[in-house]
Amino acid sequence: VQLQASGGGLAQAGGSLRLSCAVSKSILSFDYMGWYRQVPGQSRDLVARITSGDFTIYADSVKGRATISRNNAGNTVALQLNSLKPDDTAVYYCNAQSIRPPENYWGQGTQVTVSS
């Protein structure tokens, strides 16, 4: 299974970015689709996750600013992040997980840099 993330780049504080993740397998086969982010030297942390039933959760740091969505027909998952802050600067990773059987896949990451 391959996950291809795109949409990262340089943005100004207060702006918006939309990240997209294309998956080589039907995303309906996964229980969770998510976006994580990682700063060098720190752990990879959950940003947002959406279940196969469209239930969503968000990290406190992005609540009210982020929206995760899925396109089952196109096998894509998107993350819209608004009101960007310099603290949003990180490498963003797309993730696909299933419980039975247990599977966990990562995309290659896309850099987001927010300037103040």
C-alpha positions in Angstrom: 0.0 0.0 0.0 1.4 3.4 -1.0 0.4 6.8 0.5 1.4 9.9 -1.4 1.1 13.1 0.4 1.1 16.5 -1.3 0.2 20.1 -0.7 2.9 21.2 1.7 5.1 24.2 1.3 5.8 27.7 2.6 2.9 29.7 4.0 2.6 32.9 6.0 1.1 33.0 9.5 -2.7 33.5 9.2 -2.8 31.7 5.9 -4.2 28.3 4.9 -2.9 25.1 3.4 -4.6 22.0 2.1 -2.8 18.7 2.3 -3.9 15.7 0.3 -3.1 12.0 0.6 -3.6 9.6 -2.3 -3.8 6.0 -1.3 -3.2 3.1 -3.7 -5.9 0.9 -2.0 -9.5 1.6 -1.2 -9.5 3.7 2.0 -12.7 2.0 3.0 -10.5 -1.0 3.9 -9.0 1.0 6.7 -10.5 1.8 10.1 -8.6 5.1 10.5 -7.1 7.6 8.1 -5.0 10.3 9.7 -2.5 13.1 9.6 0.4 13.3 11.9 3.2 15.8 12.1 6.8 15.7 13.4 9.4 18.3 14.2 13.0 17.2 14.2 14.0 15.7 17.5 10.4 15.3 18.6 7.8 12.6 18.5 5.4 12.2 15.6 2.1 13.5 16.9 -1.5 13.0 15.8 -3.0 16.1 14.1 -6.4 14.7 13.0 -8.0 11.4 12.3 -11.1 10.2 10.6 -12.8 6.8 10.9 -14.5 4.8 8.2 -17.7 6.1 9.7 -16.6 9.7 9.3 -16.0 10.2 13.0 -13.2 12.8 13.5 -10.8 13.8 16.2 -8.4 16.6 16.3 -5.4 17.6 18.4 -6.1 20.4 20.8 -3.5 22.5 19.0 -5.5 22.5 15.7 -9.1 22.3 17.0 -11.2 24.9 15.2 -8.5 25.5 12.6 -8.3 22.0 10.9 -10.7 19.9 8.9 -10.0 16.4 7.9 -12.1 14.9 5.1 -12.1 11.8 3.0 -13.1 11.0 -0.6 -13.9 7.3 -0.7 -14.4 7.2 -4.4 -11.1 8.8 -5.1 -9.2 7.1 -2.2 -7.9 10.4 -0.9 -7.8 12.1 2.5 -7.4 15.8 2.9 -6.4 18.1 5.7 -7.4 21.7 5.5 -5.4 23.9 8.0 -6.4 27.5 8.5 -5.1 30.4 10.6 -1.7 28.9 10.3 0.8 29.5 13.1 4.6 29.2 13.1 4.1 26.3 15.5 2.4 24.4 12.7 5.8 24.1 11.0 6.6 20.4 10.7 6.7 17.4 8.3 3.2 16.1 7.9 2.6 12.4 7.4 -0.5 10.7 6.1 -1.4 7.4 7.9 -3.7 4.5 7.2 -4.6 2.0 9.9 -6.7 -1.1 10.2 -7.5 -3.2 13.2 -8.2 -6.6 11.8 -5.9 -7.6 10.3 -3.6 -5.1 12.0 -2.0 -2.8 9.3 -0.3 0.5 9.6 1.0 2.5 6.6 2.7 5.9 6.3 3.2 8.3 3.5 6.5 9.9 2.8 5.8 13.2 4.5 5.3 16.7 3.2 7.0 19.7 4.7 4.9 22.6 5.9 6.8 25.8 6.9 4.9 28.7 8.4 6.7 32.1 8.5 5.7 34.7 11.0 
